[in-house]
Amino acid sequence: MPVFDGVDVLGVIGAALIILTYFLLQLKKLEGTSLTYTGLNALGALLILTSLLFNFNLASFIIECFWLAISLFGIVMALRGR
């Protein structure tokens, strides 16, 4: 049975945040352009990236970098719209 350390827990929390925000989007509880949605996505990607610094996987690192960059763009757009 695998042993999880602190960075694994961060990665799992990050993945859970991204999945939760997408689920809430599908339930129409969040809007895709809202600061909450993009902020939670950015936080999730950041937590996953943190875990990848210790247990590196190139494909996951690339997708999370893009996920974070797009989320940060969304945050800027949401803040401009206020």
C-alpha positions as CSV (number, residue, x, y, z in Angstrom):
1,M,0.0,0.0,0.0
2,P,1.4,3.4,-1.0
3,V,2.4,5.8,1.8
4,F,1.3,9.4,1.3
5,D,3.4,12.3,2.5
6,G,2.6,16.0,2.9
7,V,3.2,16.9,-0.7
8,D,0.9,14.1,-1.9
9,V,-1.8,15.4,0.3
10,L,-1.4,18.9,-1.2
11,G,-1.7,17.4,-4.7
12,V,-4.8,15.4,-3.7
13,I,-6.4,18.6,-2.2
14,G,-5.5,20.5,-5.4
15,A,-7.1,17.8,-7.6
16,A,-10.2,17.8,-5.4
17,L,-10.5,21.6,-5.7
18,I,-10.4,21.5,-9.5
19,I,-12.9,18.6,-9.6
20,L,-15.2,20.4,-7.1
21,T,-15.1,23.6,-9.0
22,Y,-15.9,21.9,-12.3
23,F,-18.8,20.0,-10.6
24,L,-20.2,23.2,-9.2
25,L,-19.9,24.8,-12.6
26,Q,-22.0,21.9,-14.1
27,L,-24.6,22.4,-11.3
28,K,-24.7,26.1,-12.2
29,K,-23.6,27.0,-8.7
30,L,-20.6,28.9,-10.1
31,E,-20.1,30.9,-13.3
32,G,-17.1,30.0,-15.5
33,T,-16.0,33.6,-15.5
34,S,-16.4,34.2,-11.8
35,L,-13.5,35.1,-9.5
36,T,-14.4,32.2,-7.2
37,Y,-14.3,29.7,-10.0
38,T,-11.0,30.9,-11.5
39,G,-9.4,31.4,-8.1
40,L,-10.2,27.9,-6.9
41,N,-8.9,26.5,-10.2
42,A,-5.7,28.5,-9.8
43,L,-5.3,27.3,-6.2
44,G,-5.9,23.7,-7.2
45,A,-3.3,23.9,-10.0
46,L,-0.8,25.6,-7.6
47,L,-1.2,22.8,-5.0
48,I,-0.8,20.1,-7.7
49,L,2.3,21.9,-9.0
50,T,3.7,22.0,-5.5
51,S,3.4,18.3,-5.2
52,L,5.0,17.8,-8.6
53,L,8.1,19.6,-7.5
54,F,8.7,16.6,-5.2
55,N,7.3,13.8,-7.3
56,F,7.9,15.1,-10.9
57,N,5.9,14.0,-13.9
58,L,6.4,16.0,-17.0
59,A,3.0,15.6,-18.6
60,S,1.2,16.6,-15.4
61,F,3.6,19.5,-14.9
62,I,2.9,20.9,-18.4
63,I,-0.9,20.6,-18.0
64,E,-0.9,22.2,-14.6
65,C,1.3,25.1,-15.8
66,F,-1.3,25.8,-18.5
67,W,-4.2,25.3,-16.1
68,L,-2.6,27.8,-13.7
69,A,-1.8,30.3,-16.5
70,I,-5.3,30.2,-17.9
71,S,-6.8,30.5,-14.4
72,L,-4.6,33.6,-13.7
73,F,-5.7,35.1,-16.9
74,G,-9.3,34.4,-15.8
75,I,-8.7,36.1,-12.5
76,V,-7.3,39.2,-14.2
77,M,-10.4,39.3,-16.5
78,A,-12.8,38.8,-13.6
79,L,-11.1,41.7,-11.7
80,R,-11.2,43.9,-14.7
81,G,-14.9,43.3,-15.1
82,R,-15.7,44.6,-11.6
